[in-house]
């Protein structure tokens, strides 16, 4: 699944759909106690204490299902009939299965060659999503047939078997019934009603129940065949087949790439990708039919921006990777969720780099995933990659940047440590051994260890079984013609220093480069102790030395003053590779946030990026300056930091201009949008004037804005506009036929500054004009837009909590809403207020997120108290020293 969406939550609303012990066999299934004892002995870190939970008993297990569903898209209900071949392994008078949001009408079990036995009672355990069928006599060992008739509701919660609202080209509102489906093998009139059509599907391979799904609705499609002969189809809303062609191209390239990489063929004859109007996650990897938000699948050749193309390519790559890693081999239990999501979040970049090398996607990985994971993992309220999960309701809490982005980052580090050849060999061994079975993290380590001969389990256990990551401190001494490095490691903490006994240690693969050849490692070592001395042979006194070539190792680096000073010219003259310039700046910024160095020191380094040409380096700079701007919005010198932003970004803005130049490509388009948006938001006069001119022409139809310029222009005119500007923007939103354009507008509405307009945007967020999954980004945009917006958004959430919580049923979108809305505060008392509100308004699936937000508020307050005055003085001195214009 893409981006923090829990697999069980997409598949738990039918009798047979979970949240399963992700079994390869379907309901009524439980693994042996041997595996459970093995996991317990490993001492994995636990989630906050929750109610006890037992996995399904193993006395009855399924062999195959025959399922008939009859959805009613007028009354939003469905009827179902289940006929399952099952095996009684141990005599029992009960059958326990997963069950949620359905009502069982009748149930029976017929032993092979014997009479049918009707269940006499159904005991629902709603909190555990189970039902126990009780029988009047003992079911003896052997095979038989379980039959169940049931009914349910096509809900509007974007979970399970639900209804999704869409509008036809003629403007009529209709509904689809959504989960997923397999190959069609027969169509015929439904025997009870000639107006209905019965559709039958082929028997699936052995698979996990959370991957079973189907869609009932009206769609167009485009199709092709991969070079391996797999039928690939992309299903789009009616009339928009053209918008499926880009994803089709990506999917057709991706399947053969993964087949060659894993040396394991795609196991099904077809793969379908379908755009769903109302969809909580970014996408879901259901086997053979992957479901997507429209914005994660559809590309309009004329109206989609470059970042949307890249987004679609990554999401398609992520979900198709799951067809092997997650579907063919499934995690043994949710404790090993990261095996699915961390791996897919890494290899999606490998795939996109193969399909679109011009994207420079691995540099973008560092800004998008690596640093994001480190930011979260530095908190006291982080969690290990592997978290012992008891009750499946706990799973939503770990669909976060740790499971996805840290998981991907440590896989990237592991791949670099092993080497591509042995990594691919190990992956093939793992997938071949465990196909159509369950596997745990230890199984992957064993395969990679056998392939590489390296101590994979010993190294990786230090990264997956304990939370956090190290800060490597390094100082250097010239010894004749050699350079002596003294390294030490300690846990990096967002609050500064580690508090506690027995500071954790990691086995850290470290690469070291020099200015002699900045793109090659001069030395590779495994740091397996708290301190270590390393000698670099033949390094001249005037050469710089840098740790973590390519920013691959999952650690931060603190250099001695002399070493840092020697590296700074490499930023100005670009002799440091882009990803190393990015990593150096990001490390310094994080050290400043933690109070280890001064924020002023980082601002001085940021000014050294005046010649920077790389999009991703600028993107990371922009992100960090955005964090600092949010912090300083709590002061009376917010405008001074905006002047700094304008000074840093003006030179690159002038070089780029507004219009593409011959020979420019994907990254130039991304950079132009980023820089103009940053300058416009900061109030850069020339940028604001040009944005207003182009916006006026766009609205009047004189000159339509290119897709890559719309976000920065919309943001700029809204931030510095009035009620008329907002009304025009809302009109553009209503007129937009493409969901990408609607989302583009929704994300910037919060930039408006006037209190009455802020309230208008918040009211709009809960209106019928905004799809349920997009409400979060509208409210979050208000909270991130200004100090007043942050306060208004928090009040709005409190006032509308019941509606919001019921809308998202406590899923991951609630966590995202809370995070976006409150973690920008920087006053101690706000942490107490947030904590108190959620104590009286529990949100169990967001419990850890709430703790993290409160911690971040306190950290922001400490940062502000510590550095605000020195920052202010630096900005004033800098302003006084600049020539008057």
Secondary structure, DSSP 8 states (H G I E B T S, - for coil): -BSS--HHHHS-SSTT--S----SS-SS----HHHHHHHHHTT-EE-S---------SSEEEEEEEEEEEEETTTTEEEEEEEEEEEESS-EEEEEEE--SEEEEEEEEEETTS-EEEEEEEEEEGGGTEEEEEEEEEE-SEEEEEEEEEEEE-BSSSSSSEEEEEE-TTS-EEEEEES----EEEEEEETTEEEEEEEEE----S--GGG---EES--EEEEEE-TT--EEEEEESTT-GGGGHHHHHHHHHHHHHHHHHHT---SSSEEEEEEESS-SSSEE--TTEEEEEGGGT---TTT--HHHHHHHHHHHHHHHHHTTBTTTEEESSGGGHHHHHHHHHHHHHHHHHHH-GGG-HHHHHIIIIIHHHHHHHTSTT---SSEE--SGGGGGGGSSTIIIIIHHHHHHHHHHHH-HHHHHHHHHHHHHHHTTEEE-HHHHHHHHHHHH-S-HHHHHHHHHSS---EEEEEEEEEETTEEEEEEEEEE-BTTBS--SSS-----EEEEEEETTSTTS-SEEEEE-SSEEEEEESS--TT--EEESGGG-SSSEEEE-HHHHHHHHHHHHS--S-HHHHHHHHHHHHHHHHTTSS-HHHHHHHHGGGGG---HHHHHHHHHHHHHHHHHHTTSS-HHHHHHHHHHHHHHHHHHH-SS--TT--HHHHHHHHHHHHHHHHTT-HHHHHHHHHHHHHHHTTSS---HHHHHHHHHHHHHT--HHHHHHHHHHHHH--SHHHHHHHHHHGGG--SHHHHHHHHHHHTSTTS-GGGHHHHHHHHHHH-HHHHHHHHHHHHHTHHHHHHHHTTSHHHHHHHHHHHTT---HHHHHHHHHHHHHS--GGGHHHHHHHHHHHHHHHHHHHHHHHHHHHHHHHHHHHS---
